[in-house]
Amino acid sequence: MQTWLAAEGGTDPDVDTRRRIERSYIEFTPGGSGIQLLRRRYSDSLHILMAITGLVLAIACANLANLLLARGTARTREISVRLALGAARARLMRQSLTESLVLAIAGGLAGLASAAFAQRALLAMVFRGSDYVPIAAEPDRAMLAFSFAISVLTRLRTPAGHARQEWRS
């Protein structure tokens, strides 16, 4: 490699260029280990990124739950009228849960779509101009299941609890 660099540097490289060429080296790793070097190098950063992403997801879910609570409070009059007209409490509860589940699933699908777009965009930026991408960046099923569970549980917990409290009065 040093011979090749010297040849590419021209017939008479300056002193700094010669020193850089002398310090240059290539580190070979066994091919059977795959991309372990990349994993070791970036695992701490990726764990921090994953924790921050989970925190942002939890904050977003909590904010949405608060918005649903405010919406439920604004619908107090409507619910009272429906109860006075003879609507069953169970039916009103099912309606509230159904609305929350539809919002949770729609939000999850929108999140999946934006994650897929962001994944492609990040890989395109990192490996710009390259035909080979050495990283397989498929979504992790455990992380998807966790995100889905958090979004559904956050949606189900708040409106249903608020509705139960509202319908008792």
C-alpha positions as CSV (number, residue, x, y, z in Angstrom):
1,M,0.0,0.0,0.0
2,Q,2.8,2.4,0.8
3,T,4.4,1.7,-2.6
4,W,1.1,2.4,-4.3
5,L,0.6,5.7,-2.3
6,A,4.1,6.8,-3.2
7,A,3.4,6.1,-6.8
8,E,0.2,8.1,-6.7
9,G,1.9,10.9,-4.9
10,G,4.1,11.7,-7.9
11,T,7.8,11.4,-8.6
12,D,9.0,13.7,-5.8
13,P,6.7,13.9,-2.8
14,D,7.4,16.4,-0.1
15,V,8.6,15.4,3.4
16,D,5.1,15.6,5.0
17,T,3.6,13.4,2.3
18,R,6.4,10.8,2.7
19,R,5.8,10.7,6.5
20,R,2.1,10.3,6.0
21,I,2.8,7.4,3.6
22,E,5.2,5.8,6.0
23,R,2.5,5.9,8.8
24,S,-0.3,4.6,6.6
25,Y,-1.4,1.0,7.1
26,I,-4.4,-1.3,6.5
27,E,-6.0,-3.2,9.2
28,F,-7.3,-6.6,8.1
29,T,-10.1,-8.4,10.1
30,P,-11.2,-12.0,9.6
31,G,-14.0,-12.3,7.1
32,G,-15.9,-14.8,9.3
33,S,-16.6,-12.2,11.9
34,G,-18.8,-10.1,9.6
35,I,-19.2,-6.5,10.6
36,Q,-18.2,-7.1,14.2
37,L,-15.8,-4.2,14.1
38,L,-18.6,-1.8,13.0
39,R,-20.8,-3.3,15.7
40,R,-18.2,-2.8,18.4
41,R,-17.4,0.7,17.2
42,Y,-20.9,2.0,17.1
43,S,-22.9,-0.1,19.6
44,D,-22.6,2.4,22.5
45,S,-23.7,5.3,20.3
46,L,-26.6,3.2,18.8
47,H,-27.8,2.2,22.3
48,I,-27.8,5.9,23.3
49,L,-29.7,6.7,20.2
50,M,-32.2,3.9,20.8
51,A,-32.8,5.1,24.4
52,I,-33.3,8.7,23.2
53,T,-35.7,7.4,20.5
54,G,-37.7,5.5,23.1
55,L,-37.9,8.5,25.4
56,V,-39.1,10.7,22.5
57,L,-41.7,8.0,21.7
58,A,-42.9,7.9,25.3
59,I,-43.2,11.7,25.4
60,A,-45.1,11.8,22.1
61,C,-47.5,9.1,23.4
62,A,-48.0,10.9,26.6
63,N,-48.7,14.2,24.7
64,L,-51.2,12.4,22.5
65,A,-52.8,10.8,25.5
66,N,-53.2,14.3,27.1
67,L,-54.8,15.6,23.9
68,L,-57.2,12.7,24.0
69,L,-58.0,13.5,27.6
70,A,-58.7,17.1,26.7
71,R,-60.9,15.9,23.8
72,G,-62.8,13.6,26.2
73,T,-63.3,16.5,28.6
74,A,-64.7,18.6,25.8
75,R,-67.1,15.8,24.9
76,T,-68.6,15.6,28.5
77,R,-71.8,17.3,27.4
78,E,-72.2,15.0,24.4
79,I,-71.7,11.9,26.6
80,S,-74.1,13.2,29.2
81,V,-76.8,13.7,26.6
82,R,-76.2,10.3,25.1
83,L,-76.5,8.7,28.5
84,A,-79.6,10.7,29.2
85,L,-81.1,9.4,26.0
86,G,-80.5,5.9,27.0
87,A,-77.2,4.9,25.4
88,A,-75.5,2.0,27.2
89,R,-72.3,2.8,29.1
90,A,-70.6,-0.2,27.6
91,R,-71.4,1.1,24.1
92,L,-69.9,4.5,24.8
93,M,-66.9,2.8,26.3
94,R,-66.5,0.6,23.2
95,Q,-66.7,3.7,21.0
96,S,-64.0,5.5,23.0
97,L,-61.7,2.4,22.9
98,T,-62.3,1.9,19.2
99,E,-61.5,5.6,18.4
100,S,-58.3,5.3,20.5
101,L,-57.3,2.0,18.8
102,V,-57.8,3.4,15.3
103,L,-55.7,6.5,16.2
104,A,-53.0,4.2,17.7
105,I,-52.8,2.0,14.7
106,A,-52.9,4.9,12.3
107,G,-50.1,6.6,14.2
108,G,-48.1,3.4,14.3
109,L,-48.4,2.9,10.5
110,A,-47.4,6.5,10.0
111,G,-44.4,6.0,12.2
112,L,-43.4,2.8,10.3
113,A,-43.6,4.7,7.0
114,S,-41.5,7.6,8.3
115,A,-39.0,5.1,9.8
116,A,-38.6,3.3,6.4
117,F,-38.1,6.6,4.6
118,A,-35.6,7.8,7.2
119,Q,-33.7,4.5,7.0
120,R,-33.4,4.7,3.2
121,A,-32.4,8.4,3.4
122,L,-29.7,7.8,6.1
123,L,-28.2,4.8,4.2
124,A,-28.2,6.9,1.0
125,M,-26.4,9.7,2.8
126,V,-23.8,7.5,4.4
127,F,-23.0,5.3,1.4
128,R,-23.4,8.0,-1.2
129,G,-22.2,6.9,-4.6
130,S,-21.6,3.3,-3.5
131,D,-23.1,0.3,-5.2
132,Y,-22.6,-1.9,-2.1
133,V,-24.2,-1.2,1.3
134,P,-22.6,-3.4,4.0
135,I,-25.3,-2.8,6.6
136,A,-28.6,-4.6,6.6
137,A,-30.9,-2.2,8.3
138,E,-34.2,-4.0,8.6
139,P,-36.6,-3.1,11.4
140,D,-36.1,-5.0,14.6
141,R,-39.2,-7.0,15.4
142,A,-38.7,-6.7,19.2
143,M,-38.4,-2.9,18.9
144,L,-41.5,-2.8,16.6
145,A,-43.5,-4.9,19.1
146,F,-42.4,-2.6,21.9
147,S,-43.3,0.6,20.1
148,F,-46.7,-0.9,19.1
149,A,-47.4,-2.0,22.7
150,I,-46.4,1.4,24.1
151,S,-48.6,3.3,21.6
152,V,-51.6,1.0,22.1
153,L,-51.3,0.9,25.9
154,T,-50.9,4.7,26.1
155,R,-54.0,5.2,24.0
156,L,-56.1,2.7,25.7
157,R,-55.2,3.6,29.3
158,T,-56.0,7.3,29.4
159,P,-59.2,7.7,27.4
160,A,-60.8,4.6,28.9
161,G,-59.9,5.6,32.5
162,H,-61.2,9.1,31.8
163,A,-64.4,7.8,30.3
164,R,-65.1,5.5,33.2
165,Q,-64.6,8.4,35.6
166,E,-66.8,10.7,33.5
167,W,-69.7,8.1,33.0
168,R,-69.9,7.5,36.8
169,S,-71.0,11.0,37.5
